[in-house]
Amino acid sequence: MAGVAVLASTLAAVGLSGAPAQAIPACKAGYQCSRTYYADSAWTVVVGGFTRFCDGSLDQWGETTRYVETTQVQCPR
């Protein structure tokens, strides 16, 4: 239980510091959407990723962070 308390206090501290979080854009219908997550504000170390493909399947790996880049590409018709 002590680990849970430490995690909760750490998350609370992280949530209160720095700039306000920005909303992650939703994936538009008819688009392939990819997100790349970075370790910190230097944007140099990739720690995770997410892709929603045109056929609706998903691929995700690693971890998510507040440092995220989203790209969308229109699916072929």
WONORDA-V779371 format. One record per pair of residues at least 24 apart in sequence whose ideal C-beta (glycine too) atoms are under 8 Angstrom apart, sorted by the first residue. I is the first residue (numbers start at 0). GAP is how many residues later the second one is. If there is no record, write none. Layout:
i & gap
I & GAP
I & GAP
This chain:
i & gap
20 & 45
23 & 44
23 & 46
24 & 45
24 & 47
26 & 25
26 & 45
27 & 44
29 & 44
29 & 45
30 & 41
30 & 42
30 & 43
30 & 44
31 & 40
31 & 41
31 & 42
31 & 43
32 & 37
32 & 38
32 & 39
33 & 36
33 & 37
33 & 38
34 & 33
34 & 34
34 & 35
34 & 36
35 & 32
35 & 33
35 & 35
36 & 25
36 & 26
36 & 27
36 & 28
36 & 30
36 & 31
37 & 27
37 & 29
37 & 30
37 & 31
38 & 26
38 & 28
39 & 25
39 & 27
40 & 26
42 & 24
42 & 26
